[in-house]
Amino acid sequence: MTSPDNTAPDRSVPLAEADLGALVDEWLDWDQTADLLGVTPAKVRTMIKDHELAGAVPSPGGRPSVPAAFFQDGLIVKGLPGLLTVLHDNNFDDRECIAWIFTDDDLPGRPIDALRENRGTEVKRRAQVLGF
């Protein structure tokens, strides 16, 4: 979802229609996610429902999956559940959350990169103002 010159995300495509397969390098299906976290696939489904994780079908005909970048050292990236709650409070669905987390250009780097580098406060601030 970058512009033809690869300098900035293409904002002409609504987040809900973003090509998640192109935005996210690696996906884990619910079974792989469950194995990583040491829980059942049913628990993964509950975690997605409770906005601890976000999941989507990255490409037509694919299986529901979770971006692998949502995990670090076998755990959910610090700050991700809070960020997902803020985004859902702004009426984002999971596809839109994932697209925003992997494409927002207001930060140096993507929001997922900031979260993984323990710079989540600014990401959360940016997400909070989305509703205004």
Residue frames as qw, qx, qy, qz and C-alpha x, y, z in Angstrom:
[[0.000, 0.886, 0.464, 0.000, 0.00, 0.00, 0.00],
 [0.364, -0.529, 0.111, 0.759, 2.82, 2.39, -0.79],
 [0.422, 0.800, -0.013, -0.427, 2.78, 5.00, -3.47],
 [0.870, 0.479, -0.028, 0.114, 4.44, 4.14, -6.80],
 [0.353, 0.731, -0.443, 0.381, 7.68, 5.79, -5.68],
 [0.766, -0.228, -0.551, 0.241, 7.61, 3.76, -2.39],
 [0.197, 0.360, -0.357, 0.839, 7.94, 6.88, -0.23],
 [0.326, -0.073, 0.483, -0.809, 4.67, 6.93, 1.69],
 [0.279, 0.294, 0.905, -0.125, 1.58, 4.81, 2.21],
 [0.121, -0.261, -0.561, -0.776, -1.21, 5.25, -0.31],
 [0.172, 0.213, 0.608, -0.745, -4.01, 6.91, 1.64],
 [0.479, 0.114, -0.335, -0.803, -6.46, 6.65, -1.27],
 [0.580, -0.120, -0.789, -0.164, -7.29, 3.06, -0.22],
 [0.607, -0.593, 0.104, -0.519, -9.51, 2.84, 2.88],
 [0.191, -0.477, 0.817, -0.261, -7.95, 0.84, 5.71],
 [0.762, 0.058, 0.526, -0.374, -10.75, -1.72, 5.52],
 [0.842, 0.527, 0.028, -0.112, -9.78, -2.47, 1.91],
 [0.044, -0.780, 0.618, 0.090, -6.01, -2.63, 2.48],
 [0.857, 0.251, -0.449, -0.039, -4.17, -5.62, 1.07],
 [0.637, -0.680, 0.331, -0.149, -3.09, -7.13, 4.37],
 [0.954, 0.052, 0.171, 0.241, -1.12, -9.85, 2.62],
 [0.560, 0.620, -0.057, 0.546, 1.10, -7.15, 1.12],
 [0.208, -0.847, 0.192, -0.450, 1.39, -5.12, 4.33],
 [0.682, -0.548, 0.444, -0.190, 2.32, -7.92, 6.73],
 [0.281, 0.558, -0.767, -0.147, 5.33, -10.11, 5.92],
 [0.295, 0.066, -0.948, 0.100, 4.53, -13.10, 8.09],
 [0.659, -0.311, -0.034, -0.684, 1.31, -14.52, 9.48],
 [0.015, -0.116, 0.958, -0.263, 0.56, -17.23, 12.03],
 [0.531, -0.350, -0.576, -0.513, -2.67, -19.19, 11.82],
 [0.600, -0.604, 0.127, -0.510, -4.57, -19.74, 15.03],
 [0.970, -0.176, -0.128, 0.105, -2.95, -23.14, 15.64],
 [0.642, 0.326, -0.242, 0.650, 0.55, -21.66, 15.27],
 [0.148, -0.644, 0.173, -0.730, -0.41, -18.71, 17.47],
 [0.826, -0.483, -0.019, -0.291, -1.75, -21.10, 20.12],
 [0.914, 0.009, -0.195, 0.357, 1.48, -23.13, 20.03],
 [0.371, 0.514, -0.229, 0.739, 3.59, -19.97, 20.37],
 [0.318, -0.563, 0.214, -0.732, 1.61, -18.75, 23.38],
 [0.140, 0.064, -0.936, 0.318, 1.08, -22.18, 24.95],
 [0.479, 0.199, 0.439, -0.734, -2.71, -21.93, 24.79],
 [0.490, 0.345, 0.796, 0.086, -5.50, -23.57, 22.77],
 [0.126, 0.257, 0.509, 0.812, -6.81, -22.25, 19.45],
 [0.252, -0.748, -0.591, -0.167, -10.09, -21.53, 21.27],
 [0.431, -0.685, -0.186, 0.557, -8.16, -19.26, 23.66],
 [0.303, -0.070, 0.356, 0.881, -6.62, -17.47, 20.65],
 [0.069, -0.560, -0.629, -0.535, -10.15, -16.88, 19.33],
 [0.393, -0.796, -0.431, 0.160, -11.13, -15.46, 22.74],
 [0.456, -0.448, 0.044, 0.768, -8.02, -13.25, 22.82],
 [0.157, 0.212, 0.484, 0.834, -9.00, -11.84, 19.42],
 [0.243, -0.701, -0.601, -0.296, -12.58, -11.28, 20.57],
 [0.485, -0.770, -0.270, 0.313, -11.29, -9.51, 23.71],
 [0.322, 0.923, -0.087, 0.194, -8.92, -7.33, 21.62],
 [0.632, -0.623, 0.380, 0.262, -5.75, -8.76, 23.15],
 [0.399, -0.138, 0.685, 0.594, -4.86, -9.73, 19.57],
 [0.544, 0.551, -0.010, -0.633, -6.19, -8.85, 16.13],
 [0.478, -0.035, 0.829, 0.288, -6.75, -11.41, 13.44],
 [0.539, 0.576, -0.061, -0.612, -7.85, -11.42, 9.83],
 [0.837, 0.264, 0.435, 0.202, -7.85, -13.47, 6.67],
 [0.261, -0.605, 0.297, 0.691, -4.84, -11.93, 4.89],
 [0.168, 0.268, -0.630, -0.709, -5.75, -13.08, 1.40],
 [0.770, 0.082, -0.076, -0.628, -8.87, -14.50, -0.24],
 [0.899, 0.085, -0.411, -0.125, -9.27, -18.18, 0.53],
 [0.328, 0.403, -0.688, 0.507, -6.75, -18.01, 3.38],
 [0.572, -0.457, -0.657, 0.178, -7.16, -19.04, 6.99],
 [0.305, -0.928, -0.041, -0.211, -7.78, -16.59, 9.84],
 [0.760, 0.103, -0.264, 0.585, -4.34, -15.51, 11.01],
 [0.370, -0.904, -0.057, 0.205, -2.46, -13.12, 13.28],
 [0.433, 0.811, -0.324, 0.221, 0.57, -11.05, 12.23],
 [0.851, -0.093, -0.335, 0.393, 3.74, -12.71, 13.53],
 [0.289, 0.433, -0.238, 0.820, 5.12, -9.26, 14.42],
 [0.539, -0.643, -0.081, -0.537, 2.53, -9.09, 17.21],
 [0.905, -0.415, -0.059, 0.078, 4.82, -11.42, 19.20],
 [0.279, 0.746, -0.504, 0.333, 8.23, -10.90, 20.70],
 [0.039, 0.367, -0.842, 0.393, 10.11, -13.48, 22.76],
 [0.246, -0.232, -0.941, -0.020, 7.05, -15.74, 22.80],
 [0.013, -0.546, -0.599, 0.586, 4.77, -13.06, 24.25],
 [0.242, 0.841, 0.431, 0.221, 2.33, -10.52, 22.88],
 [0.394, 0.365, -0.077, 0.840, 4.18, -7.27, 22.18],
 [0.220, -0.456, -0.512, 0.694, 3.90, -4.90, 25.13],
 [0.137, 0.391, 0.054, -0.908, 1.20, -2.29, 24.60],
 [0.140, -0.065, -0.765, -0.626, -0.57, -4.09, 21.75],
 [0.139, -0.526, -0.838, 0.033, -3.75, -5.02, 23.66],
 [0.074, -0.647, -0.327, 0.685, -4.18, -1.44, 24.90],
 [0.049, 0.319, -0.423, -0.846, -3.62, -0.06, 21.41],
 [0.122, -0.235, -0.871, -0.413, -6.15, -2.49, 19.94],
 [0.099, -0.627, -0.695, 0.338, -8.71, -1.38, 22.54],
 [0.004, -0.576, -0.013, 0.817, -8.16, 2.28, 21.62],
 [0.098, 0.143, -0.658, -0.733, -8.52, 1.50, 17.91],
 [0.140, -0.404, -0.891, -0.155, -11.67, -0.56, 18.49],
 [0.067, -0.640, -0.490, 0.588, -13.07, 2.29, 20.62],
 [0.120, 0.511, -0.236, -0.818, -12.61, 4.42, 17.47],
 [0.778, 0.399, 0.261, -0.410, -14.78, 1.90, 15.56],
 [0.289, 0.544, -0.738, -0.275, -11.93, 0.12, 13.77],
 [0.981, -0.048, 0.020, -0.188, -12.45, -3.55, 13.00],
 [0.783, -0.395, 0.374, 0.302, -9.55, -6.01, 13.17],
 [0.694, 0.439, 0.304, 0.482, -8.62, -5.57, 9.49],
 [0.117, 0.920, 0.026, 0.373, -8.48, -1.79, 9.93],
 [0.592, -0.767, 0.241, 0.052, -6.46, -2.16, 13.15],
 [0.821, -0.107, 0.371, 0.419, -3.89, -4.34, 11.43],
 [0.517, 0.659, 0.240, 0.492, -3.70, -2.02, 8.42],
 [0.133, -0.959, 0.064, -0.243, -3.21, 1.05, 10.66],
 [0.713, -0.616, 0.299, 0.153, -0.59, -0.68, 12.80],
 [0.755, -0.025, 0.447, 0.480, 1.41, -1.65, 9.71],
 [0.459, 0.556, 0.375, 0.583, 1.01, 1.51, 7.57],
 [0.154, -0.957, -0.221, 0.103, 0.61, 4.66, 9.63],
 [0.644, 0.410, -0.038, 0.644, 3.19, 7.19, 8.48],
 [0.218, -0.915, -0.023, -0.338, 2.88, 9.73, 11.31],
 [0.705, -0.645, 0.269, 0.123, 5.66, 8.11, 13.33],
 [0.169, 0.651, -0.715, -0.192, 9.25, 7.39, 12.42],
 [0.090, 0.094, -0.990, -0.057, 8.46, 3.87, 11.19],
 [0.526, -0.353, -0.608, -0.478, 5.30, 1.86, 11.54],
 [0.574, -0.567, 0.214, -0.551, 3.38, 1.68, 14.84],
 [0.981, -0.154, -0.114, -0.002, 4.25, -2.02, 15.16],
 [0.664, 0.363, -0.333, 0.562, 7.94, -1.13, 15.01],
 [0.129, -0.599, 0.304, -0.729, 7.49, 1.49, 17.72],
 [0.830, -0.418, 0.056, -0.366, 5.65, -1.00, 19.94],
 [0.955, 0.046, -0.194, 0.219, 8.38, -3.60, 19.45],
 [0.486, 0.388, -0.309, 0.720, 10.98, -0.97, 20.42],
 [0.378, -0.529, -0.594, 0.474, 9.04, -0.08, 23.60],
 [0.039, -0.071, 0.043, 0.996, 7.91, 3.29, 22.21],
 [0.051, -0.481, -0.855, -0.188, 4.21, 2.58, 22.61],
 [0.054, -0.602, -0.436, 0.666, 3.17, 5.79, 24.36],
 [0.122, 0.403, -0.282, -0.862, 3.36, 7.89, 21.19],
 [0.150, -0.120, -0.869, -0.456, 1.58, 5.19, 19.19],
 [0.115, -0.544, -0.800, 0.227, -1.28, 5.14, 21.68],
 [0.015, 0.566, 0.162, -0.808, -1.50, 8.96, 21.61],
 [0.148, 0.204, -0.572, -0.781, -1.76, 8.91, 17.82],
 [0.179, -0.292, -0.913, -0.220, -4.48, 6.26, 17.99],
 [0.065, -0.546, -0.641, 0.536, -6.46, 8.22, 20.58],
 [0.132, 0.508, -0.022, -0.851, -6.80, 11.26, 18.30],
 [0.056, 0.080, 0.832, 0.547, -8.14, 9.21, 15.39],
 [0.007, -0.608, -0.792, 0.060, -11.68, 9.74, 16.65],
 [0.047, -0.737, -0.224, 0.636, -11.42, 13.53, 16.50]]
